Amino acid sequence: MAMHEPRHSRVLQLPSVTDVVTDDLDQLLEVLPPHICDPLQALEDRRELLEVVMDLGREPEARLPGREVLLSTHSVREEDIEYVVQRIGAFGDDNRAGIERTLHRISAIRNREGRIVGITCRVGRAVFGTVAIIRDIVESGRSILMMGRPGVGKTTLLREAARVLADDLAKRVMIVDTSNEIGGDGDIPHPAVGRARRMQVPTPSMQHAVMIEAVENHMPEVIVIDEIGTELEAAAARTIAERGVQLVATAHGNSLENLMMNPTLSDLIGGIQSVTLSDEEARRRGTQKSVLERKAPPTFDVVVEIQNWSHVAVHENVAEVIDDILRGQPVVPTVRRRGPNGEVLIEEPLISRGVRAAALQDIDHPAFSPLTRTRPRISTPVEDLYPPVEERRAAPVIDRRTPTEVTHRNGRQAVRIYPFGVNRSRLEAQIRSLGLPATVVGDQHQADVVLTVRNYYRRKPQALRDAEASGVPVHVLRSNSASNIEQELLHISHLDAAPVPGAAQNALRETEEAIAQVLETSAPVELSPQSAYIRRLQHQLAEQHSLASRSTGKEPYRRVRISKAD
């Protein structure tokens, strides 16, 4: 994260939000031996307690922000450890236990014979209001990955996000709770998760299987996962995202760049691969022969780097951010802070698109390649690269319209598409790229069309059978590739009958002038770069005049070339 880059942005102050803390601290103190509990009760700032540490043969101590307090002059004995063990839940394979209906976590240290010789009693707190700093992102329906060092508040923020999605947005939320840290110990989830449901994981090695089970058996709209840490869990997260379910999760690491360098978890942001170029291609790009590129669309749309509850950095389009990092371009996230009175402050540093386009007009320039790590020198003042941006509200904006009331910007009612087994991020990116009158929905009962992949359709799962039984058309893709999704979207949206958006009028006027020039001179004419939607209209216009046309170049500079038919 290039936090040191120059930043010129406005700071927006939003309505203040007050945090409400629920810590059930008295229930934790009750499981401690009296000679340890009594000194804790006497602490004036015990409400700031982080954890109590009891190691065999050492004095017990309490850890608070910035300091440690010895709780007794007597060393911890085996009887003291046994006193705690008898009053808490059973330890799992991860050596973690809890206290019924609380969020406290008790972790054990064992010797080589398996006997407990140390205990860490960590205070679990439900802090209502912490999610306000990213609430608009949580409510957007995009998949979110939260990162940060241990103890920074990832699980607290995750728990609050689950409650907001379940209670305030009335979504079907399923928590995959590996160590009972999100929903608390015991069979009844802690009230802090609201109406969200919870699936407990018998052992950490089974987390990926429970993630898939949650999707297949319980039809959630949102899945909440704490600490994705293995390759199997990363693969399960990708499978869930491709089924159109929103993911809200945490992962190990402090920043997005840490995740890129982690071979186990890099698939969460699309994965990084090394590609060897030919000599000619390397010379054309001005790079070395071995370069890096992103392998696939990211599983998560947004990455939130948590510094603490009051300070986060947000990457809102992970695919573009990863590509920019690999190109060596400056990447500056949106920074959000909580002020002293609970207000949310936003800094939105943006690079001027006009400046970037002017600097990178040459399509053969190495900066256009997603494989290169170099970028051109831009002889533009820093002040022009980072101009002030317009204010944008971070307060949650909920679309209260029903799906039938949502219309596209060109006036057509949007086609509602439910993806089943189709990569949602890629589907939404193609809809934006094509400028189509379509929207992605998370409930098949609200859909006009169900979009799935051939291997899913062959299995005929219940969701597809229900769609066909209710008369909803099911469109089947050969694969999840961008080209197949684009072709099917164009078919679904009936572009031949669609009115021409205002943004396309200039492009079509240019096309008509080019057609007239080709008919008069017989010389081919190359048009300016356009989106796939507009290129399709240009091809149709050329065909009406019995002229040949073909697309050339690479996105985002792919363009149509019109010539006399052979």
N, C-alpha and C positions, 0 to 999 in steps of 0.2 A: 504494500500500500504506500503510494508516494505522497505521504502527508506533508513532506517538505516543499512540495510544488507551490508556486505562487497562487494565491487564492483571492479572487475579487468577487465577492458575492454579498448579497443582502442577507441580513439576519431577520428572520420572521418570528415574531412573538405570538404564541397561541394562548388560548385560555388555559389557566393554571389547573393542574390536577394534583390532588393531595393523596399520598400513599397511605394505605391502611395496613398495618402489620399485624399478622396473627402468628404467634410463635409457639403456643402451648408449652411455654418454658417450664411451668410448674410440673407438668407430667414427666419431663426429662429429669428434673431434680428429684422426683420421687423414686427413681430407680437407682440413685446414687447412694452409697453408704452415708450414714448420718454425719460422720466426721468430715466428709467431703462436701456434703450438701449444705451444712450450716454456714461455712465460710462463704459459699456462693450466695446464699440468701442475704448475707450481710453486705455484699458488694452493691454500691449505689448505682453503678452502671451495668448491672447484670443483664439488662435488656439488650446490651450490645454484645453479649457473649457469642463467640463463634464456635468454640468446641472445648470439651474437657478431655484431657489426656491422662490415662492411667497406665503406666508401665510398671511391671513387676520389679520391685526393688528400688524404685525411684519415687520421689515426692510427686503427688498428683498436682496438675497445674491447669489453670483456666487460661484460654487464649482469647484476648479481646483485640480490637483493631489497634495495632501499633504497640501492644505490650502483652506480657504474660504475668500471671499471678500465681504464686505457690499457694495451694489450698491447705496444706498440712505439713508439719515438720516430720511426720512419720511416713516411712516408705509404704508403697502399695504392696499388700499381701495377696496371696492366692484367695483368701476369704473375701477380700474386697472385690476382686474380679468375678468370683462366683456369685456374689451378691447381685451384681449387675446382670449377669447372664441369666439368672433365674427369673428376672423381672421383665425381660424383653422377648421378642419373637425369636424364632429359630434362625440360625445363620445359614445362608445359602452357599452355593459353590463359590461365590465371589467374596465370601467372608463378611457379608453385610447383613445386618438385621435391623429391625425397627421397633417402634412402640405403637401399639394398636391405635388407629384413628389419628395419628400425628405424622409429621413429615421429618421427624428426627431420624438420623442415620447413625447406627452403631457399627463400627468396623473393628474386626479382630485381627491381631497379630499372633501367629502361632509359631511354636518351635518345630523342630524336625519330627517330633512325635505327634504333632497335631494338637498339642495342648495350648490353650490361650494364655499368652504371657503379656499381652498389651491390648488396650481398648482405646478407641477414639470415639467420643460421643459428640457428634456434630449437630448443631442446632439447625433444624429445618424451619424455615419461615415462609409463610404465604404472604406476599406483599401485593395487595390489591392496588392497582393503579400504575404499576411499572410498565405495563404494555402500552401505555399512552404514547410513549416515545416512538413506537413503530406501528401504532394501531391501524393507520390507514393502509400500511403494507399488508398486515395480517388479514384485513378485511377484503383485500383486492382479489383473493382467490389464487394468488401466485404461490408457488412452493418456496419456502424460506429456509435457509440454513444459517444457524447461529453459531458463532465461533468465539473463543476467548479462553484465557488461561483458567486453571482450576480455581473455584471459589469466587469467580467474578459475577455470578448470578445468572448463568445460562439456564439452569433448571427452573429457577424462580420465574424468569421471563417466559419460558416454555409453558409452564403450568398456567400462568395467567393468560397466555394466548389461547390455550385449550378452553379455558372457561369462557372467554369472550366469544370464541367461535361457536361454542355449544349453547350458551345462554343468550347472548345479545343477537347473534345472527341465526340462531335456531338451526344450525347445521348438525349433521350426523358425524360426531367426532369420536374416534377410537384412539385411546392412548395405549401404546405398547410399552409396558412398564417393566423394565428388566430387573431393577433392584428396589422396586416400590418407592422410588424417590419422588416420582411425579404425583402419584395418588396416595402415598402413605402406606404404612404396614397394615396388614389385616385384609379381610375380604370386602369390607365396605370402603370405597374410596373417600378420601378427605374432601370436605365441602369446598375446598379451594379450587377443585377442577369443575365445579358446577355440575351440569347435566352430562358432561362428557363421560363416555363409557371407558372401561379400563380392562385390558387383557394382561394378566401377569405372566411373566416368562419364567419357566421352571429353572432354567440355568442360562447364563449369559451366552453360551455357545448355540442356544436355540433361538436367539432373538430374530435372526433372519427368517426362520420358519414361521414364527408367530406373526411377523410382519405380513407375510404372504397369506397366512390363514386369516388374518383380520380382513383383508381385502376380499378374499374368496367367499367367506362365510357370513360377513356382517354388513356388506354394502355401505361402507363409510364414505362420506364426502371429504373428510379430512382425517389423516393419520398423523399422530404426534409421537415422535421417537426421541429418546434421550441417548446421546453418545453413540452415534454410528462410528464403529471403530474397526471393522473387518471388511475384507473384500466381499464376502458373502452378503453382508449387510448393505454394502454399497450397491451390489447387483440387485438385491431385493428392492432397494429404494428406487432404482431405475425402472424396474418392472412395475412398481406401484404408480410411478409418475406417468408411465406410458398407458396406464389404464384410466387416466383422467382424474386421479385422486390428488387433492392438494396435500403436500407434505410439509410439515413444520418439524424441524429436527435440529439437534445440536451435533457438533463433531469436534474432534480434537484439533488443536491448532490455534494460533493467535491471529492469523491473517489469511487472506485469500492466496497469497503467494506461498505460504506454508503448505496449503492444501495442494497447490500445483506441484510442489516438490515431493509430495507424499505418494509413492507408487501404489499404496493400498487404497487410498481414498480419492485419488485424482479423478476417478471416473465420475464422482459426484459433480464435478464442474466440466465434464466432457472428456477428460483424459488428455494427456500430452504424448505425442509420438514423434520420433525422429524420422525425417525423410531425406533420402539422398537424391539430389538433383543431377541432371546431366550437366556436362561442362557448358553447353550452350545456354541452358536455362539458368545456371548459376551466374554466368556472365551477364545475361539479360537482366537479372534481378540485382546484380551487384552484391551478392552474398557468398558465403562459403557453400560448399556442396552439401553439407549436412545441416539441415535446418529443422526447426520445431513447428508443429502445427497442432491444432485441436482435433481430436479424433471424432467426436460426436457431439450432439447437442447436450448441454448440461442437464443434469437431473433437477437441479434447483435453479429457479429464475432469479432469486435474490439472495445475496450473502450479507449478513449483518455481523460486523466485527464488534464485539462488546468489550469496551474498556472498563465500564462499570455500569450500574443501573442508570446513571445520569449522563452517559457519554457513549454513543455508538457511531460507527462509520458504516454507511450503507452503499453497497454496489447493486444498483437496481436492474441492470441488464448484464448478467454474468457472461453470456456468450460474447457480447461486444467487448467486455472488459478483458476477458482472457485473450481474445484476438489482438486487442491493443497492446497488452503486455508482451505477447510474442512478437509483435511488430516493433517493440521498443518505444511505443508512443506513451506520453504521460497519462497516467491513470490517477485521477483524483476523485475519491468517493464523496458522497453527500455526508456531511457531519451533522449529527443531531445531539443536542445537549438539553439537560433539564436545568433550569435556572434555580436560584435560591428560593423562589416562591412557588416552585412547581411548574412554571411555564416551560414550554418546549421551544427551543431555539433551533433554527435550521440554517445551515450554510450550504449553498448549492453551487459549487464551482463547475463551470462548464467551459469547454473549449469552443470558440466560435466556429460553427459549421462552415460559414463562408470562408474564414481564414484557412481552415483545414482543406477545404475543397480547392481553393486557389493555389495552395502550396502543393497539392497532390494531383494536379490535373493530368499528368502523364500516366497513363494506365500501366506503362512498363516500369514505372518508378518502383524501386524495391519496397517502398513503404506500403504499397498496395498488396503485397504478398503476405498472406497470413502465416507464411513459413519463416519470414526473416525477422531478425531481432534488431535491425538497423532502421533508421528513419532519416529523412532528408533534413538538411539545415533550412530553417525557416527564418528569413530575414525580416521578421515582424516583431515589433516591441511586445514585451510580455504583457503590457497593459491591454493590448488588442487581443491577445490570445485568451485572456480571462476577463471578459467584460462583465459588468453587473448583470444579473439575471432578473427575470420577472419574479415577483413573489408567488409562492405556491403554498397552499394550505396543507399542513400535515394532519390536521384534525380529520377524523374519519368521515368520509363522504359515502353514504350508502345509497345505492340506486334503488329507490322504493318502487320502481315500475315493475310490472309483471313482464315476463319475457315476450309476451305478445305485443307489448307496447313499445319495445325497443326497436328503433329504426336506424338505418344506416345514414351517414351524413349526406348521401345523395338523394335521400327521400324514400328509398325503397325499404320495405320492412326486412330486417335482417333474418337470414336463415339460421335457425338454432341447431347447432351440430353437437352431438354427444359423442366424444371419442371413446372407443372401447378397444384397448390394446394399441392405440395410436399415440405417438409421442405428442403430448399436449403442447409443450413448448414449441416444437417444430410446426405444429398445426397453426398455433396462434401467430407465429412469425410469418408463415406463408400468407395468412389472411391479411396481416398488416402490409406485407410486401406487395400483394396483388391489389390491395385496396378494395377488397370484396365486401359486399353487403352480407356479412355472416358474423356470427358470434358463437363462442364455445360455451356450452352449459355443462353443469356437473350432475344433472339429474336427467335420466333418460325419459322420464315422464313429461319433461318440458321440451323435449327435442322434436324438431321437424324431421331430422335425418340422424341416423346412427352411422358413424364411420368406423370401420373395423379393418383388421388385417386378415388375409386369407387363412393363416394357420389358426387364428382364433375362431373364425367363422366355421371352419371344419369341425371344431369341437362342439359347436352349438351350445355354449353356456346359457344359463337361465336368463341372463340379461338380454341376449340376442333373441332368444325364443319369445320372451315377453314383448320385445319391440315388434317382431314380425306378427305376433298374435294381435297386437293393438293397431296394426296397419301402418306403423312407422317405417319408411323405407330404410333398408340397410345397404349401404354402399361398401363394397369390399375392395381393399387395396392389395396389390401383389406384395408390397413391402412397405416399410416405414420411411422410405427414401423421400427426399424433398421433391423430386420430380414427380413421383407417383401421387404424393399429396397435392401438389400444385395442379396436376391434370384433373384429379377428381374434384377438387374445389371449383375449378372452372366449370366442370360439368354440373355440379350441384347448384351453383349460383345462376345458371342459365344466362350467361353473359350476352348471348346473342340478342336477348330480349330486354336487356338492362338499359336504362337511360344512361347517356354518357355523362360522367361526373364533370363538374366545371373545371377541375384541375387537368382534365384530358383535352380540353378544347384547343388549347394552343398547340399541343402535340399533334392533334389530328389536322389542324390547319397547316402545320409544317409538312405533314404527310401529303396533303392534297397538292401543295406547291411542289413537292418533290416528284409526285406522280406526273404533274404537268411538265416538269422539266425533263423527265425520262422519256415521256411520249414525244417531246419536241426534239431532243438531242440524241436520244438512244443511249446516253451515257448513264452509268449507274450512279445513284445518289445514296449516301449514308446519312441516316437521321441521327439526332442527338439521343443519348441514352435515356431509357424509360423503364418503368416497372413492367413486370410480365403482363399485367392486365392491359396496359396501354399498348404494349407490343402486339398483343393478340388483336386488338382493334386495328392497328396499323397493317398487320398481315391481311385482315379481312378487307380493308379498304383497297389494298394493292390487288387482291384477287378479283375484286369487282371490276377493276380496269384491265384484267387479263395480263397483269404484270407479275414477275417473279419476285419473291421476297424471302430473305433468310435473316436469322438473328446471328450476330457475331459479337465477340468479346466476352468478358467475364463480369459478373455482378460486382459492384453496382453500376458498371459502365457497359452493360450489355445493350446493344442497339440493333435496329433493323436496317438492312441494306436492300434497296429496291432497284430492280434492273429489268430490262426487256426479257420476256420469256424466251427460252431456247427453242 
